[in-house]
Amino acid sequence: MQSTRRSFLQAAGTVLGAAAISRAGAASLPEAPIQTSAATQPPLAPPDGRPYNPVVTLNGWTLPWRSRDGWKEFHLIAEPVEREIAPGMIARLWGYNGQSPGPTIECVEGDKIRIFVTNRLPEHTTIHWHGILLPNGMDGVGGLNQPQIKPGKTFVYEFEMKKSGTFMYHPHADEMVQMAMGMMGFIVVHPKDPALYRVDRDFVFLINAYDIDPGSFTPKISTMLDFNLWTWNSRAFPGIDPFVVRMGDRVRIRMGNLTMTNHPIHMHGYDFEVTCTDGGWVPKSARWPETTIDMAVGQMRAYEFDAIYPGDWAIHCHKSHHTMGPMGHDVPTMIGVDHRGVAEKILKLVPDYMSMGDRGMADMGEMQMPIPDNTLPMMTGQGPFGAIEMGGMFTTVKVREGLARNDYRDPGWYDHPKGTVSFEWTGPVDEPVRRSEKPGDGVEVQVKKPGRHDHH
Protein backbone atom coordinates (compact mmCIF):
# COMPACT_ATOMS: atom_id res chain seq x y z
CA MET A 1 0.00 0.00 0.00
CA GLN A 2 1.26 3.43 -0.88
CA SER A 3 0.58 5.57 2.18
CA THR A 4 0.90 9.27 1.44
CA ARG A 5 -1.31 10.87 4.09
CA ARG A 6 -0.20 10.73 7.70
CA SER A 7 -1.88 11.17 11.05
CA PHE A 8 -2.06 14.97 10.77
CA LEU A 9 -3.91 16.11 7.65
CA GLN A 10 -2.18 19.30 6.52
CA ALA A 11 -4.06 20.08 3.33
CA ALA A 12 -4.90 23.78 3.12
CA GLY A 13 -8.49 24.63 3.82
CA THR A 14 -9.40 21.29 5.42
CA VAL A 15 -11.16 21.94 8.72
CA LEU A 16 -13.57 20.30 11.10
CA GLY A 17 -16.85 21.89 12.09
CA ALA A 18 -17.10 22.89 15.75
CA ALA A 19 -19.83 20.34 16.49
CA ALA A 20 -17.84 17.63 14.80
CA ILE A 21 -14.74 18.45 16.87
CA SER A 22 -16.66 18.29 20.16
CA ARG A 23 -18.16 14.89 19.29
CA ALA A 24 -14.92 13.43 18.00
CA GLY A 25 -12.85 14.80 20.82
CA ALA A 26 -9.75 14.49 18.66
CA ALA A 27 -7.11 17.10 17.91
CA SER A 28 -5.80 15.11 14.97
CA LEU A 29 -7.22 12.92 12.28
CA PRO A 30 -6.44 9.25 11.74
CA GLU A 31 -4.21 8.32 8.84
CA ALA A 32 -5.82 8.29 5.39
CA PRO A 33 -3.80 5.70 3.45
CA ILE A 34 -3.93 5.76 -0.35
CA GLN A 35 -4.00 2.70 -2.58
CA THR A 36 -3.31 3.02 -6.32
CA SER A 37 -2.68 -0.60 -7.32
CA ALA A 38 -5.59 -2.37 -9.01
CA ALA A 39 -4.41 -5.80 -7.84
CA THR A 40 -6.32 -7.73 -5.18
CA GLN A 41 -4.63 -7.03 -1.84
CA PRO A 42 -4.17 -9.62 0.94
CA PRO A 43 -6.72 -9.61 3.78
CA LEU A 44 -6.05 -7.14 6.59
CA ALA A 45 -5.79 -9.06 9.85
CA PRO A 46 -7.33 -7.05 12.72
CA PRO A 47 -4.48 -5.55 14.81
CA ASP A 48 -6.68 -5.09 17.87
CA GLY A 49 -10.25 -5.30 19.09
CA ARG A 50 -12.55 -8.28 18.67
CA PRO A 51 -11.14 -11.03 16.41
CA TYR A 52 -12.68 -11.86 13.04
CA ASN A 53 -11.89 -13.59 9.77
CA PRO A 54 -11.06 -10.72 7.34
CA VAL A 55 -12.46 -10.45 3.82
CA VAL A 56 -10.66 -10.16 0.50
CA THR A 57 -11.84 -7.36 -1.80
CA LEU A 58 -11.65 -8.33 -5.47
CA ASN A 59 -9.17 -5.88 -7.09
CA GLY A 60 -9.31 -3.84 -3.90
CA TRP A 61 -8.27 -3.53 -0.25
CA THR A 62 -9.43 -2.93 3.32
CA LEU A 63 -9.08 0.46 5.02
CA PRO A 64 -6.91 0.40 8.19
CA TRP A 65 -8.25 2.07 11.32
CA ARG A 66 -7.00 3.64 14.54
CA SER A 67 -8.33 2.61 17.96
CA ARG A 68 -8.92 5.63 20.19
CA ASP A 69 -10.84 5.85 23.48
CA GLY A 70 -13.11 2.92 22.65
CA TRP A 71 -13.77 3.99 19.04
CA LYS A 72 -12.51 2.60 15.75
CA GLU A 73 -11.55 5.61 13.65
CA PHE A 74 -11.35 5.54 9.86
CA HIS A 75 -10.51 8.31 7.39
CA LEU A 76 -12.01 8.46 3.90
CA ILE A 77 -10.84 10.98 1.30
CA ALA A 78 -13.38 11.71 -1.45
CA GLU A 79 -11.26 12.66 -4.45
CA PRO A 80 -10.68 12.32 -8.21
CA VAL A 81 -8.86 9.07 -8.99
CA GLU A 82 -7.50 7.17 -11.97
CA ARG A 83 -8.56 3.54 -12.32
CA GLU A 84 -7.23 0.99 -14.78
CA ILE A 85 -10.40 -0.69 -16.07
CA ALA A 86 -8.25 -3.37 -17.74
CA PRO A 87 -4.77 -3.32 -19.31
CA GLY A 88 -4.86 -0.71 -22.05
CA MET A 89 -7.59 1.49 -20.59
CA ILE A 90 -7.55 4.13 -17.86
CA ALA A 91 -10.65 5.91 -16.55
CA ARG A 92 -10.70 9.23 -14.70
CA LEU A 93 -13.22 8.62 -11.95
CA TRP A 94 -14.19 9.89 -8.53
CA GLY A 95 -13.61 7.62 -5.56
CA TYR A 96 -12.04 7.34 -2.14
CA ASN A 97 -8.42 7.03 -0.97
CA GLY A 98 -6.96 6.63 -4.43
CA GLN A 99 -9.42 4.11 -5.88
CA SER A 100 -12.88 3.46 -7.23
CA PRO A 101 -14.55 1.74 -5.52
CA GLY A 102 -13.16 2.99 -2.27
CA PRO A 103 -11.59 0.71 0.34
CA THR A 104 -13.67 -1.86 2.18
CA ILE A 105 -14.54 -0.94 5.76
CA GLU A 106 -14.43 -3.90 8.17
CA CYS A 107 -15.51 -3.93 11.80
CA VAL A 108 -17.40 -6.06 14.31
CA GLU A 109 -20.96 -6.04 15.59
CA GLY A 110 -21.05 -3.77 18.64
CA ASP A 111 -18.06 -1.67 17.56
CA LYS A 112 -18.32 2.10 17.95
CA ILE A 113 -17.29 3.60 14.63
CA ARG A 114 -16.02 7.10 13.88
CA ILE A 115 -15.45 7.88 10.21
CA PHE A 116 -13.82 11.13 9.10
CA VAL A 117 -14.73 12.13 5.54
CA THR A 118 -12.59 14.77 3.83
CA ASN A 119 -13.91 16.22 0.56
CA ARG A 120 -11.34 16.88 -2.15
CA LEU A 121 -13.88 16.90 -4.97
CA PRO A 122 -14.77 20.05 -6.94
CA GLU A 123 -18.32 19.95 -5.48
CA HIS A 124 -20.02 19.09 -2.20
CA THR A 125 -20.72 15.47 -1.15
CA THR A 126 -21.99 13.24 1.69
CA ILE A 127 -21.83 9.53 2.48
CA HIS A 128 -24.84 7.28 3.08
CA TRP A 129 -24.19 4.04 4.97
CA HIS A 130 -26.41 1.67 3.00
CA GLY A 131 -28.22 -0.88 5.22
CA ILE A 132 -26.64 0.31 8.50
CA LEU A 133 -28.93 0.99 11.49
CA LEU A 134 -27.82 4.35 12.91
CA PRO A 135 -29.07 7.73 14.24
CA ASN A 136 -31.02 9.71 11.67
CA GLY A 137 -28.50 12.56 11.66
CA MET A 138 -25.74 10.14 10.57
CA ASP A 139 -27.64 8.72 7.58
CA GLY A 140 -25.85 10.96 5.09
CA VAL A 141 -28.63 12.41 2.90
CA GLY A 142 -27.47 15.95 2.09
CA GLY A 143 -30.01 18.60 2.96
CA LEU A 144 -32.26 16.14 4.82
CA ASN A 145 -30.05 14.71 7.58
CA GLN A 146 -26.97 16.94 7.42
CA PRO A 147 -25.40 19.90 5.64
CA GLN A 148 -23.47 19.06 2.50
CA ILE A 149 -19.73 18.50 2.94
CA LYS A 150 -18.28 21.43 1.00
CA PRO A 151 -15.00 21.08 -0.96
CA GLY A 152 -12.06 21.23 1.44
CA LYS A 153 -14.17 20.40 4.53
CA THR A 154 -14.11 17.32 6.77
CA PHE A 155 -17.18 15.85 8.51
CA VAL A 156 -17.41 13.12 11.13
CA TYR A 157 -19.89 10.23 11.26
CA GLU A 158 -20.30 8.35 14.54
CA PHE A 159 -22.47 5.30 15.21
CA GLU A 160 -22.47 1.85 16.76
CA MET A 161 -22.71 -1.22 14.55
CA LYS A 162 -25.88 -2.81 15.85
CA LYS A 163 -25.82 -5.95 13.69
CA SER A 164 -23.44 -7.94 11.53
CA GLY A 165 -23.89 -8.34 7.80
CA THR A 166 -23.11 -7.13 4.28
CA PHE A 167 -23.47 -3.41 3.50
CA MET A 168 -22.04 -0.60 1.38
CA TYR A 169 -21.48 3.17 1.28
CA HIS A 170 -22.12 5.77 -1.42
CA PRO A 171 -23.00 9.47 -1.70
CA HIS A 172 -26.47 10.95 -1.31
CA ALA A 173 -25.42 14.25 -2.85
CA ASP A 174 -25.53 14.95 -6.60
CA GLU A 175 -26.03 11.21 -6.68
CA MET A 176 -26.48 10.80 -10.44
CA VAL A 177 -23.07 12.36 -11.07
CA GLN A 178 -21.11 11.01 -8.14
CA MET A 179 -22.21 7.38 -8.41
CA ALA A 180 -21.81 7.47 -12.21
CA MET A 181 -18.25 8.63 -11.56
CA GLY A 182 -17.53 5.63 -9.32
CA MET A 183 -18.12 6.77 -5.72
CA MET A 184 -19.00 3.68 -3.68
CA GLY A 185 -17.47 1.16 -1.30
CA PHE A 186 -18.15 -2.02 0.67
CA ILE A 187 -18.87 -2.41 4.40
CA VAL A 188 -18.53 -5.76 6.18
CA VAL A 189 -19.67 -6.06 9.79
CA HIS A 190 -18.48 -9.33 11.33
CA PRO A 191 -20.41 -11.16 14.08
CA LYS A 192 -19.26 -10.74 17.71
CA ASP A 193 -18.71 -14.49 17.85
CA PRO A 194 -16.01 -15.24 15.25
CA ALA A 195 -17.25 -18.83 15.02
CA LEU A 196 -20.72 -17.67 13.92
CA TYR A 197 -21.23 -17.90 10.14
CA ARG A 198 -17.51 -18.58 9.81
CA VAL A 199 -16.06 -19.38 6.39
CA ASP A 200 -12.49 -20.01 5.23
CA ARG A 201 -12.45 -17.46 2.39
CA ASP A 202 -14.70 -14.41 2.24
CA PHE A 203 -14.69 -12.30 -0.96
CA VAL A 204 -16.45 -9.00 -1.70
CA PHE A 205 -17.04 -6.86 -4.80
CA LEU A 206 -19.42 -4.20 -6.09
CA ILE A 207 -21.13 -4.31 -9.49
CA ASN A 208 -20.81 -1.01 -11.34
CA ALA A 209 -20.96 0.30 -14.91
CA TYR A 210 -19.64 3.22 -16.96
CA ASP A 211 -20.27 4.93 -20.28
CA ILE A 212 -16.90 6.03 -21.64
CA ASP A 213 -16.46 6.74 -25.34
CA PRO A 214 -13.38 5.24 -27.04
CA GLY A 215 -10.54 7.72 -26.79
CA SER A 216 -12.14 9.39 -23.75
CA PHE A 217 -11.25 9.03 -20.08
CA THR A 218 -14.25 10.45 -18.18
CA PRO A 219 -17.63 8.69 -17.87
CA LYS A 220 -20.78 10.27 -19.24
CA ILE A 221 -22.93 11.12 -16.25
CA SER A 222 -26.39 11.29 -17.86
CA THR A 223 -26.52 7.75 -19.24
CA MET A 224 -29.50 5.79 -17.92
CA LEU A 225 -29.17 2.34 -19.55
CA ASP A 226 -26.80 2.34 -22.54
CA PHE A 227 -23.54 1.75 -20.70
CA ASN A 228 -20.59 0.27 -22.59
CA LEU A 229 -18.34 -0.83 -19.70
CA TRP A 230 -19.77 -3.46 -17.37
CA THR A 231 -17.44 -3.89 -14.42
CA TRP A 232 -16.86 -5.50 -11.03
CA ASN A 233 -15.09 -3.12 -8.69
CA SER A 234 -14.43 -0.84 -11.68
CA ARG A 235 -12.56 -3.60 -13.53
CA ALA A 236 -13.51 -5.43 -16.74
CA PHE A 237 -12.27 -8.84 -17.88
CA PRO A 238 -9.42 -9.69 -18.36
CA GLY A 239 -8.64 -7.08 -15.69
CA ILE A 240 -10.78 -8.80 -13.03
CA ASP A 241 -8.70 -11.03 -10.79
CA PRO A 242 -9.78 -14.64 -10.19
CA PHE A 243 -11.27 -15.86 -6.93
CA VAL A 244 -8.51 -18.19 -5.67
CA VAL A 245 -9.90 -20.96 -3.47
CA ARG A 246 -8.35 -23.90 -1.63
CA MET A 247 -9.97 -27.33 -2.07
CA GLY A 248 -12.22 -28.09 0.87
CA ASP A 249 -12.69 -24.45 1.91
CA ARG A 250 -16.05 -23.03 2.84
CA VAL A 251 -16.29 -19.97 0.59
CA ARG A 252 -18.47 -16.86 0.78
CA ILE A 253 -18.86 -14.35 -2.06
CA ARG A 254 -20.58 -11.04 -1.20
CA MET A 255 -21.88 -8.73 -3.93
CA GLY A 256 -23.60 -5.36 -4.16
CA ASN A 257 -25.26 -3.80 -7.22
CA LEU A 258 -24.92 -0.04 -7.79
CA THR A 259 -25.69 0.02 -11.53
CA MET A 260 -28.91 1.09 -13.26
CA THR A 261 -30.12 -2.45 -14.04
CA ASN A 262 -30.27 -5.94 -12.57
CA HIS A 263 -27.54 -8.56 -13.03
CA PRO A 264 -28.14 -12.33 -12.93
CA ILE A 265 -24.78 -13.48 -11.54
CA HIS A 266 -24.15 -17.11 -12.49
CA MET A 267 -21.37 -19.41 -11.28
CA HIS A 268 -20.42 -22.60 -13.09
CA GLY A 269 -19.65 -25.96 -11.52
CA TYR A 270 -21.45 -25.44 -8.19
CA ASP A 271 -24.75 -24.90 -6.56
CA PHE A 272 -24.74 -22.66 -3.51
CA GLU A 273 -26.82 -21.16 -0.72
CA VAL A 274 -27.88 -17.53 -0.40
CA THR A 275 -26.88 -16.79 3.20
CA CYS A 276 -27.02 -13.00 3.65
CA THR A 277 -28.70 -9.90 2.24
CA ASP A 278 -28.35 -6.22 3.13
CA GLY A 279 -31.21 -6.89 5.55
CA GLY A 280 -29.20 -9.45 7.51
CA TRP A 281 -28.33 -13.13 7.70
CA VAL A 282 -30.70 -15.72 6.25
CA PRO A 283 -31.59 -18.42 8.84
CA LYS A 284 -30.46 -21.89 7.78
CA SER A 285 -34.06 -23.05 7.59
CA ALA A 286 -34.85 -20.29 5.09
CA ARG A 287 -31.81 -20.52 2.80
CA TRP A 288 -32.45 -21.51 -0.78
CA PRO A 289 -30.25 -23.25 -3.37
CA GLU A 290 -29.15 -21.37 -6.49
CA THR A 291 -26.71 -21.36 -9.37
CA THR A 292 -27.71 -17.82 -10.39
CA ILE A 293 -28.55 -14.80 -8.22
CA ASP A 294 -30.49 -11.95 -9.83
CA MET A 295 -29.02 -8.83 -8.27
CA ALA A 296 -31.54 -5.99 -8.35
CA VAL A 297 -30.43 -2.36 -8.20
CA GLY A 298 -29.31 -1.39 -4.71
CA GLN A 299 -29.24 -4.97 -3.40
CA MET A 300 -26.56 -6.86 -1.50
CA ARG A 301 -26.29 -10.64 -1.56
CA ALA A 302 -23.88 -13.19 -0.11
CA TYR A 303 -23.74 -16.84 -1.08
CA GLU A 304 -21.69 -19.78 0.18
CA PHE A 305 -20.44 -23.10 -1.16
CA ASP A 306 -18.01 -25.86 -0.23
CA ALA A 307 -15.09 -25.93 -2.68
CA ILE A 308 -15.07 -29.65 -3.51
CA TYR A 309 -14.76 -29.58 -7.30
CA PRO A 310 -11.34 -28.52 -8.65
CA GLY A 311 -11.01 -26.44 -11.80
CA ASP A 312 -11.30 -23.00 -13.34
CA TRP A 313 -15.02 -22.25 -13.05
CA ALA A 314 -16.54 -19.28 -14.85
CA ILE A 315 -18.50 -16.67 -12.91
CA HIS A 316 -20.26 -13.91 -14.84
CA CYS A 317 -23.36 -11.84 -15.42
CA HIS A 318 -25.79 -13.84 -17.53
CA LYS A 319 -26.90 -10.85 -19.59
CA SER A 320 -24.78 -11.64 -22.62
CA HIS A 321 -24.02 -8.02 -23.54
CA HIS A 322 -22.62 -7.49 -20.04
CA THR A 323 -19.77 -9.91 -20.82
CA MET A 324 -18.56 -7.84 -23.76
CA GLY A 325 -16.33 -4.82 -23.94
CA PRO A 326 -17.22 -1.40 -25.37
CA MET A 327 -19.35 -1.48 -28.51
CA GLY A 328 -21.92 0.72 -30.19
CA HIS A 329 -25.61 0.14 -29.63
CA ASP A 330 -26.56 0.66 -33.28
CA VAL A 331 -24.46 -2.11 -34.85
CA PRO A 332 -26.46 -3.77 -37.69
CA THR A 333 -26.86 -7.56 -37.74
CA MET A 334 -24.95 -8.87 -40.77
CA ILE A 335 -25.24 -12.61 -40.05
CA GLY A 336 -25.89 -14.48 -43.31
CA VAL A 337 -25.12 -11.46 -45.49
CA ASP A 338 -22.37 -12.26 -48.01
CA HIS A 339 -20.58 -8.96 -48.48
CA ARG A 340 -17.24 -10.32 -49.70
CA GLY A 341 -17.54 -8.55 -53.04
CA VAL A 342 -18.30 -5.26 -51.35
CA ALA A 343 -15.43 -5.78 -48.94
CA GLU A 344 -12.98 -6.33 -51.81
CA LYS A 345 -14.00 -3.01 -53.37
CA ILE A 346 -13.68 -1.18 -50.04
CA LEU A 347 -10.25 -2.71 -49.43
CA LYS A 348 -8.95 -1.02 -52.57
CA LEU A 349 -9.84 2.34 -51.02
CA VAL A 350 -9.32 1.53 -47.35
CA PRO A 351 -6.48 -1.00 -46.97
CA ASP A 352 -7.18 -1.69 -43.28
CA TYR A 353 -10.92 -2.32 -43.76
CA MET A 354 -12.22 -5.54 -42.21
CA SER A 355 -15.68 -6.94 -42.79
CA MET A 356 -17.25 -8.43 -39.68
CA GLY A 357 -20.43 -9.96 -38.37
CA ASP A 358 -21.47 -12.06 -41.39
CA ARG A 359 -20.69 -15.32 -39.54
CA GLY A 360 -21.36 -14.09 -36.02
CA MET A 361 -18.95 -12.19 -33.76
CA ALA A 362 -16.71 -15.02 -32.52
CA ASP A 363 -13.83 -13.89 -34.74
CA MET A 364 -13.58 -10.74 -32.61
CA GLY A 365 -12.11 -12.78 -29.77
CA GLU A 366 -9.21 -14.04 -31.88
CA MET A 367 -8.36 -11.06 -34.09
CA GLN A 368 -5.92 -8.44 -32.87
CA MET A 369 -7.72 -5.55 -34.53
CA PRO A 370 -6.50 -1.98 -34.07
CA ILE A 371 -8.82 -0.07 -31.74
CA PRO A 372 -9.07 3.60 -30.76
CA ASP A 373 -6.93 4.91 -27.92
CA ASN A 374 -8.00 4.22 -24.34
CA THR A 375 -10.72 1.65 -24.90
CA LEU A 376 -11.02 -2.14 -24.84
CA PRO A 377 -11.91 -4.81 -27.41
CA MET A 378 -15.45 -6.19 -27.42
CA MET A 379 -14.08 -9.66 -26.71
CA THR A 380 -10.71 -10.30 -25.15
CA GLY A 381 -8.76 -12.57 -22.86
CA GLN A 382 -6.86 -15.75 -23.63
CA GLY A 383 -7.33 -19.08 -21.91
CA PRO A 384 -5.38 -22.34 -22.16
CA PHE A 385 -7.43 -23.43 -25.19
CA GLY A 386 -7.62 -20.10 -27.05
CA ALA A 387 -9.68 -16.92 -26.97
CA ILE A 388 -12.21 -16.87 -24.11
CA GLU A 389 -14.45 -14.41 -26.04
CA MET A 390 -15.55 -12.56 -22.94
CA GLY A 391 -15.21 -9.06 -21.57
CA GLY A 392 -16.95 -7.01 -18.91
CA MET A 393 -18.45 -8.90 -15.97
CA PHE A 394 -16.54 -12.17 -16.18
CA THR A 395 -13.81 -13.95 -14.24
CA THR A 396 -13.06 -17.38 -12.79
CA VAL A 397 -13.20 -19.21 -9.49
CA LYS A 398 -9.96 -21.21 -9.32
CA VAL A 399 -10.32 -24.16 -6.95
CA ARG A 400 -7.00 -25.88 -6.18
CA GLU A 401 -5.51 -28.47 -3.87
CA GLY A 402 -2.38 -27.69 -1.91
CA LEU A 403 -2.83 -23.96 -1.35
CA ALA A 404 -1.78 -22.45 1.94
CA ARG A 405 -4.52 -21.04 4.14
CA ASN A 406 -3.86 -17.40 3.23
CA ASP A 407 -2.50 -17.95 -0.28
CA TYR A 408 -4.53 -15.89 -2.77
CA ARG A 409 -1.99 -15.86 -5.59
CA ASP A 410 -3.19 -16.81 -9.07
CA PRO A 411 -2.23 -20.51 -9.47
CA GLY A 412 -2.36 -20.38 -13.28
CA TRP A 413 -4.62 -22.48 -15.47
CA TYR A 414 -6.07 -25.76 -14.25
CA ASP A 415 -4.19 -28.95 -15.19
CA HIS A 416 -7.04 -31.23 -16.23
CA PRO A 417 -6.68 -34.92 -15.35
CA LYS A 418 -6.35 -37.19 -18.37
CA GLY A 419 -9.68 -38.03 -19.98
CA THR A 420 -11.64 -35.12 -18.43
CA VAL A 421 -11.51 -32.60 -21.31
CA SER A 422 -14.10 -32.49 -24.09
CA PHE A 423 -12.55 -33.68 -27.35
CA GLU A 424 -13.18 -33.71 -31.09
CA TRP A 425 -14.94 -36.71 -32.64
CA THR A 426 -13.01 -37.82 -35.73
CA GLY A 427 -15.31 -40.62 -36.89
CA PRO A 428 -18.10 -40.32 -39.48
CA VAL A 429 -21.16 -38.26 -38.67
CA ASP A 430 -24.51 -39.29 -40.20
CA GLU A 431 -27.01 -36.76 -41.43
CA PRO A 432 -29.50 -35.81 -38.70
CA VAL A 433 -33.01 -37.22 -38.70
CA ARG A 434 -35.46 -34.43 -39.49
CA ARG A 435 -39.22 -34.09 -39.18
CA SER A 436 -41.07 -33.32 -42.38
CA GLU A 437 -44.64 -32.38 -43.16
CA LYS A 438 -46.52 -33.27 -46.36
CA PRO A 439 -49.73 -31.40 -47.15
CA GLY A 440 -52.71 -33.63 -46.46
CA ASP A 441 -50.64 -36.47 -45.05
CA GLY A 442 -50.10 -35.14 -41.55
CA VAL A 443 -46.66 -35.36 -40.00
CA GLU A 444 -44.11 -37.95 -41.00
CA VAL A 445 -40.93 -38.75 -39.15
CA GLN A 446 -38.02 -39.99 -41.24
CA VAL A 447 -36.36 -42.88 -39.46
CA LYS A 448 -32.85 -43.78 -40.59
CA LYS A 449 -31.76 -47.38 -40.21
CA PRO A 450 -28.74 -47.81 -37.98
CA GLY A 451 -25.50 -47.93 -39.90
CA ARG A 452 -22.39 -49.82 -39.12
CA HIS A 453 -20.87 -46.75 -37.41
CA ASP A 454 -23.81 -46.23 -35.04
CA HIS A 455 -23.01 -46.60 -31.33
CA HIS A 456 -25.45 -47.44 -28.58
WOJO-V635222 format. One record per helix or strand of 2 or more residues. SS is the DSSP state (helix for helix, strand for strand). FROM is the first residue (numbers start at 0). LEN is the number of residues. If there is no record, write none. Layout:
<<SS FROM LEN> <SS FROM LEN>>
//
This chain:
<<strand 14 2> <helix 17 7> <strand 55 2> <strand 65 3> <strand 70 16> <strand 88 8> <strand 103 5> <strand 111 9> <strand 127 3> <helix 135 3> <strand 152 8> <strand 164 6> <helix 174 6> <strand 183 7> <strand 200 10> <strand 228 4> <strand 242 4> <strand 249 8> <strand 262 5> <strand 271 6> <strand 279 2> <helix 283 3> <strand 288 2> <strand 291 4> <strand 299 7> <strand 310 7> <helix 319 4> <helix 339 10> <helix 361 4> <strand 379 4> <strand 385 5> <strand 393 7> <strand 434 4> <strand 441 4>>
//
